[in-house]
Amino acid sequence: MSEKDFYKILGVEKNASDEDLKKAYRKLAMQYHPDRNKENPTEAEEKFKEVNQAYDVLKDPQKRAAYDQFGAAGPQGMGAGGFGGAGFGAAFTDIFEDMFGDIMGGGGRGKNRGGPMRGSDVQFTLDISLEDAFKGKDAKLKIPTVESCEKCHGSGSADGGKPETCQTCGGAGRVRAQQGFFTIERTCGTCGGNGSVIKSPCPKCGGAGRVHGEKTVKISIPAGIMEGQRVRLAGEGEAGIRGGEKGDLYVLIGIKPHPFFKRDGSNLHCRIPVPMTTAALGGHIEVPTIDGEKSSIKIPSGTQTGQQIRVKGKGMNVMRSETRGDLYIEIFVETPVNLDKKQTDLMKQLDETLQKSGQKHSPESEGFFKKMKELWDDIRD
């Protein structure tokens, strides 16, 4: 009988990385799961064992090296059972824990249980105005949090006693159960995964050492901050477990829509209506800026709708820098309305004068209609 090729069994190349091996194993483990192969469970179980045997060797650097050099005989004596020393159930447990460990209570093997644990980080969203983002802001936030219990000083014990090793899991924080040929690992229900229990729990916190509440924190938002950036407040997150250090608070910044400006990085954009006469003759208009001031903008004669005017240095502050972006003004030429008879007559006279002059006063419209005429001539031909 020919020797099995473990790389071929997993469907990977000989130079496959650990991550490639793991992905291939996960896929095959699910494919040959007995629940998915009820029509032929015996063959599926054999395939499953074969896949686990191959992965058990190739995931271990020493066994893999021996296998690459000597073949199947290489890893013999490197542990009870050679290739199958850990068993396919234990191998599947490794993958199952990687995939679902957080859902089942978190914590890989070897995690320090029963002792102090760092508190979780907390994220809070704060919406500010574009003006506040421009100039920066100091704010106070009232947020829900988890604080150390004052009654037991975070120990969780009513009498100050130290936690004792959980008898159910032996301090591991997790228990294993055999289900068919699977070994399933779960969070210990007695200690909740801590690996230890408190004999006399504090009546205020129930032995958790922490209580829910609210607190007010101060935050300094830097000038020029962008949408989606975070401000970190070290040690302002949840209290640690049994005297562990506090987590951090991350404030996620959201910026409210502005009625006038639109932001593009450090630049600002706005759309300004300009009277037709000003656009035609030229002139000046005043434009508000994000810093609360006004800028006088020159409108060149003959300005058209859609043209942009750049105002240098009137955009947003750049965070932790002395530079500023620019302000881009998009011109919208406004046609006059509600004309009286005299004004209407004057507009007609202007139109007649422009028509008779023979000069190109409206180059875009003249070019457009010329192209349209050529198009229609081509269609008729």
KEGU-574843 format. One line per 3 residues: their letters; for each residue x, y, z of C-alpha. Coordinates in steps of 0.25 Angstrom, whole numbers. Example, Ala and Ser with C-alpha at 12.3 -4.5 7.8 and 13.67 -1.06 7.14 Angstrom:
% residues 2
AS	49 -18 31 ~ 55 -4 29
% end
This chain:
% residues 381
MSE	0 0 0 ~ 6 14 -4 ~ 9 24 7
KDF	-1 35 9 ~ 2 49 4 ~ -2 58 15
YKI	-1 71 6 ~ -9 64 -5 ~ -20 60 5
LGV	-21 75 10 ~ -20 80 -5 ~ -9 89 -2
EKN	5 91 -8 ~ 17 86 0 ~ 21 101 3
ASD	8 104 9 ~ 8 114 20 ~ 1 111 34
EDL	-11 120 30 ~ -12 112 17 ~ -12 99 24
KKA	-22 104 34 ~ -32 109 24 ~ -31 96 16
YRK	-33 88 28 ~ -46 96 33 ~ -52 94 19
LAM	-50 79 18 ~ -54 77 33 ~ -67 84 30
QYH	-69 76 17 ~ -67 63 24 ~ -75 66 36
PDR	-84 54 39 ~ -96 63 40 ~ -94 67 25
NKE	-92 53 21 ~ -103 45 26 ~ -105 37 14
NPT	-91 31 16 ~ -86 34 30 ~ -75 23 30
EAE	-68 28 18 ~ -69 42 23 ~ -63 38 37
EKF	-51 31 30 ~ -49 43 22 ~ -50 52 34
KEV	-40 44 41 ~ -30 44 29 ~ -31 60 29
NQA	-29 61 43 ~ -17 52 43 ~ -11 60 32
YDV	-13 73 39 ~ -8 68 52 ~ 5 65 46
LKD	7 78 37 ~ 2 88 47 ~ 14 84 56
PQK	27 90 51 ~ 35 78 57 ~ 26 67 52
RAA	25 74 38 ~ 40 75 37 ~ 42 61 40
YDQ	31 57 30 ~ 37 65 19 ~ 50 58 21
FGA	47 44 24 ~ 32 42 20 ~ 22 35 29
AGP	33 29 38 ~ 39 42 41 ~ 30 47 53
QGM	29 33 59 ~ 33 34 74 ~ 31 49 74
GAG	19 47 83 ~ 9 36 87 ~ 2 30 75
GFG	12 37 64 ~ 3 45 55 ~ -9 42 62
GAG	-4 46 76 ~ -14 57 78 ~ -25 50 72
FGA	-35 56 62 ~ -44 60 73 ~ -33 69 79
AFT	-29 74 66 ~ -43 79 63 ~ -44 85 76
DIF	-32 94 73 ~ -39 99 60 ~ -53 100 67
EDM	-47 108 78 ~ -40 117 68 ~ -53 119 60
FGD	-63 121 72 ~ -54 123 84 ~ -59 138 86
IMG	-74 133 84 ~ -72 122 95 ~ -66 132 105
GGG	-53 135 99 ~ -39 132 105 ~ -30 122 98
RGK	-23 111 106 ~ -12 116 115 ~ -19 129 118
NRG	-16 134 132 ~ -29 132 140 ~ -34 135 154
GPM	-24 147 155 ~ -26 162 151 ~ -31 164 137
RGS	-31 177 129 ~ -44 184 127 ~ -50 185 113
DVQ	-48 197 104 ~ -61 206 102 ~ -64 214 89
FTL	-74 225 90 ~ -78 234 78 ~ -79 249 78
DIS	-85 258 67 ~ -79 271 66 ~ -81 283 57
LED	-72 287 45 ~ -68 299 53 ~ -64 291 65
AFK	-55 282 56 ~ -49 294 50 ~ -45 301 63
GKD	-45 289 73 ~ -53 288 85 ~ -52 284 100
AKL	-65 276 104 ~ -70 268 116 ~ -77 255 113
KIP	-86 247 122 ~ -85 232 118 ~ -89 219 124
TVE	-78 211 129 ~ -73 199 138 ~ -66 204 151
SCE	-59 197 162 ~ -68 193 173 ~ -65 202 185
KCH	-71 193 195 ~ -61 182 193 ~ -51 190 186
GSG	-52 182 173 ~ -48 169 180 ~ -62 163 179
SAD	-61 157 193 ~ -70 162 204 ~ -60 157 215
GGK	-47 161 207 ~ -44 146 204 ~ -36 142 192
PET	-43 134 180 ~ -42 119 181 ~ -39 110 169
CQT	-52 105 163 ~ -54 90 166 ~ -62 88 153
CGG	-51 92 143 ~ -39 91 152 ~ -36 106 149
AGR	-36 105 134 ~ -48 113 132 ~ -53 103 122
VRA	-59 89 122 ~ -59 78 111 ~ -70 69 107
QQG	-69 57 97 ~ -80 57 87 ~ -79 45 78
FFT	-65 46 73 ~ -64 61 75 ~ -58 68 87
IER	-66 81 90 ~ -60 91 99 ~ -69 101 106
TCG	-67 112 117 ~ -69 107 131 ~ -83 110 136
TCG	-78 110 151 ~ -68 120 150 ~ -72 127 137
GNG	-58 125 131 ~ -50 131 142 ~ -44 118 147
SVI	-47 122 161 ~ -59 125 170 ~ -62 134 182
KSP	-68 127 194 ~ -74 140 200 ~ -78 149 189
CPK	-80 164 191 ~ -95 167 193 ~ -93 180 184
CGG	-86 175 172 ~ -90 160 174 ~ -75 156 174
AGR	-72 162 160 ~ -64 173 167 ~ -70 183 157
VHG	-83 191 156 ~ -90 198 145 ~ -92 214 146
EKT	-89 227 139 ~ -78 236 139 ~ -74 250 133
VKI	-60 251 126 ~ -53 262 119 ~ -49 262 105
SIP	-40 271 97 ~ -43 270 82 ~ -32 275 74
AGI	-34 286 63 ~ -35 280 49 ~ -40 266 53
MEG	-46 258 42 ~ -59 250 42 ~ -57 236 47
QRV	-44 239 55 ~ -44 235 69 ~ -39 242 82
RLA	-33 232 92 ~ -34 234 107 ~ -25 225 114
GEG	-31 218 126 ~ -45 223 124 ~ -51 210 120
EAG	-57 199 128 ~ -51 195 142 ~ -42 183 142
IRG	-46 170 148 ~ -41 167 162 ~ -32 179 163
GEK	-27 179 148 ~ -24 192 141 ~ -35 200 134
GDL	-38 199 119 ~ -37 211 110 ~ -49 220 105
YVL	-49 223 90 ~ -57 235 85 ~ -61 233 71
IGI	-63 247 64 ~ -75 249 55 ~ -77 263 48
KPH	-91 268 46 ~ -95 273 32 ~ -92 288 30
PFF	-103 297 23 ~ -93 304 14 ~ -79 297 14
KRD	-76 283 9 ~ -62 277 14 ~ -52 270 5
GSN	-40 267 14 ~ -34 280 18 ~ -42 288 7
LHC	-56 294 7 ~ -66 295 -4 ~ -78 305 -5
RIP	-88 309 -16 ~ -90 324 -17 ~ -102 331 -25
VPM	-97 343 -33 ~ -106 353 -40 ~ -106 352 -55
TTA	-101 367 -56 ~ -89 364 -47 ~ -85 352 -54
ALG	-86 359 -67 ~ -80 372 -63 ~ -71 367 -52
GHI	-70 372 -38 ~ -68 368 -23 ~ -76 359 -14
EVP	-74 356 1 ~ -74 341 5 ~ -74 336 19
TID	-63 327 24 ~ -62 316 34 ~ -54 324 44
GEK	-67 334 45 ~ -61 345 37 ~ -64 349 22
SSI	-55 350 10 ~ -57 359 -2 ~ -57 351 -15
KIP	-54 358 -28 ~ -64 353 -39 ~ -57 354 -53
SGT	-66 359 -64 ~ -72 348 -72 ~ -72 338 -61
QTG	-81 326 -64 ~ -89 316 -55 ~ -80 305 -51
QQI	-67 313 -50 ~ -59 312 -38 ~ -51 322 -30
RVK	-40 318 -21 ~ -38 325 -8 ~ -25 321 -2
GKG	-23 318 13 ~ -38 319 16 ~ -41 304 17
MNV	-40 295 30 ~ -29 295 39 ~ -19 283 37
MRS	-19 275 50 ~ -6 277 58 ~ -1 287 48
ETR	-1 302 45 ~ -5 300 31 ~ -20 302 26
GDL	-27 297 13 ~ -33 305 3 ~ -48 310 0
YIE	-53 307 -14 ~ -65 315 -18 ~ -74 310 -29
IFV	-82 321 -36 ~ -96 320 -39 ~ -101 331 -49
ETP	-115 335 -45 ~ -125 340 -55 ~ -133 352 -51
VNL	-148 349 -48 ~ -160 358 -46 ~ -156 369 -56
DKK	-165 381 -58 ~ -169 386 -72 ~ -157 396 -73
QTD	-147 385 -68 ~ -153 375 -79 ~ -151 385 -90
LMK	-137 388 -86 ~ -134 373 -86 ~ -140 372 -100
QLD	-132 384 -105 ~ -119 377 -99 ~ -123 365 -106
ETL	-125 372 -120 ~ -112 379 -118 ~ -104 366 -115
QKS	-111 360 -127 ~ -107 371 -137 ~ -93 373 -132
GQK	-88 360 -139 ~ -79 357 -127 ~ -79 344 -119
HSP	-85 348 -106 ~ -90 334 -103 ~ -79 324 -108
ESE	-84 312 -101 ~ -99 313 -105 ~ -94 316 -120
GFF	-85 305 -120 ~ -95 295 -114 ~ -106 299 -125
KKM	-96 298 -136 ~ -93 284 -132 ~ -107 281 -131
KEL	-110 286 -145 ~ -98 278 -151 ~ -104 265 -144
WDD	-118 267 -150 ~ -112 270 -164 ~ -105 257 -163
IRD	-117 249 -159 ~ -125 255 -170 ~ -114 252 -180
% end
